[in-house]
C-alpha cells in the first residue's frame, strides 16, 4: 500500500514539473519572439523613414529645378529686352549721326556731348548684356548639374528598387518570416493544448460525478466508504480551488483512478475500463503535445533550410559576379601590360634614334669645323699668293716706269685701287663663303675656283697696264717711285 500511494505522488510531481518547465519555455519563447518582432518593426520603420526622406529630397530637387527653370526664363526675357534696347540705342545713334552730318557746322559741341552720353549709355547696355549672359551661363550650368544630380538619384532609386536586398535586409526579412511562422505555430499549439486540457477536465468531471453516484448507490466496503469522502473532499477542494492548473488536475485524476483501482481490484467492471480510457486519453494528449513540438521543430528546420538555400543562392551569385569581375580585371591587366611593353619598346626605339641623331649631328659639326679650317688655310694661301703676285707686279712697274708715263702710272694707280677694291671685295666674299659653308660645305671647291679665276683676271689686267710702261725706258726710278706713291694715295 505505501508503494502504491507513493507512485501517484511521484507521477503527480513529475507531471507538475514537466508542465511548469513547458510553461516557462513557452513564456521565454514568446518574450523572445516579441522582442524580435519589436526589433524588426523598428528596423522596418527606420527603412520607411529613409525611403520617405529620399522621396522628400527628390521632391525638393524637382522643386529647385522648376525654380531654376523659371529664373532662366526670366533671364531670357531680360536678355531679349536688353537686345531690344541695344537695337533701339543703335537706331538712335544712326539717327543722331545722320543729324550730325546734316548739322555738322552748327552744333559740334552739342553733338559731342550727345555722342559722349550716347557712348556711355551704350557701354552701360553692353555691360548689362554681359552680366545677363554671365548669369545665364551660370544658371544653365547649375541647371545641368541639378539635372545630372536628379538623374543620378533616379537611377540609384531605380537600382535600389530593382536590385535584390542586401545581406542584412534579406536576413532580417527571412528572420521576420521565420519568427512569424514560429509564432503562428506556437499559438496553434497553445490553442490545441487548451482544447485538450478542457476536454480532459470535462471527462474528469463526468468521471467524478459518475463515480460518486455509483459509490452512493452501492456502499460495499469500509475502504470504499472511506475513499468516497476522500474523493468527495477532493472534489469539494477542487471545486473550491478553481485556479488550479491543468497538470494538478490531471495528477489528481491519475491518483484517484490509481487509488480506486487498488481498492477495487476484485471488480473488473466499467470503472477499470473508464480509468484505462482516461489513461489512454492522457497519454494521447502527451503524444499530441510531443507531436506538436516535433512538427514545430520540423517547421523550424524547414525554414532554416529555406534560409540556407537562399543564402547559398546569393553566395553563388556573388561568387559568379566576383569571378567575372576577376576575369575582367585579369583581361584588362593583361591588355595594360601589353600596352606598357609596346610603349617601352617604342621608348627604347625613340631613345636609340635620338642617340643616332645626336651622333650624326656631332659628326656633321666636326666635319663642318674641319671644312672651315681647310677653307681658312686655303684662303690664307691664296691671299699670300695674291700678295706675292702684287709685289712682283709692283717691282716690275718700278723697273719699267719713266717720267713720260706719269699719266699711265696714275691710271695704274687707279687700277691698283680697283685691284685693292677687288681684293677687299674678295675678302668680303670669302667671309660670306665661310659663313655659308656651315649650311653648304660642298660648294667650297666651286668658290675657290671662282676666286682663282678672279685672281687670274686681275693679273691679266696688271699685265696689260704694264705694257705701255715698258716702252718708256727713259724714265728714272724716282718717277717710278712718284707713280707708286700716287697710286698708293
Buried (B, 14 or more C-beta within 10 A) or exposed (E): EEEEEEBBEEBBEEBBEEBEEBEEEBEEBBEEBEEBBEBBEEBBEEEEEEEEEBEEEBEEBEEBBEEBEEBBEEBEEBBEEBEEBBEEBEEBBEEBEEEBEEEEEEBEEEBEEBBEEBEEBBEEBEEBBEEBEEBBEEBEEBBEEBEEEBEEBEEEBEEEEEEEEEEEEBBBBBBBEBBBBBBEBBEEBEEBBEEBBEEBBEBBBEBBEEBBEBBEEEEEEEEBEEBBEEBBEBBEEBEEEEEEEBBBBBBBBBBBBBBBBBBBEEEEEEBBEBBEEBBEBBEEBBEBBEEBBEEBEEBBEEBEEEBEEBBEEBEEEEEEEEEEEEEEEEEEEEEEEEEEEEEEEEEEEEEEEEEEEEEEEEEEEEEBEEBBEEBEEBBEEBBEEBEEBBEEBBEBBBEBBBBBBBEBBBBBBEBBEEBEEBBEEBEEBBEEBBEEBEEEBEEBEEBBEBBEEBBEEBBEBBEEBBEBBBEBEEBEEEBBEBBBEBBEE
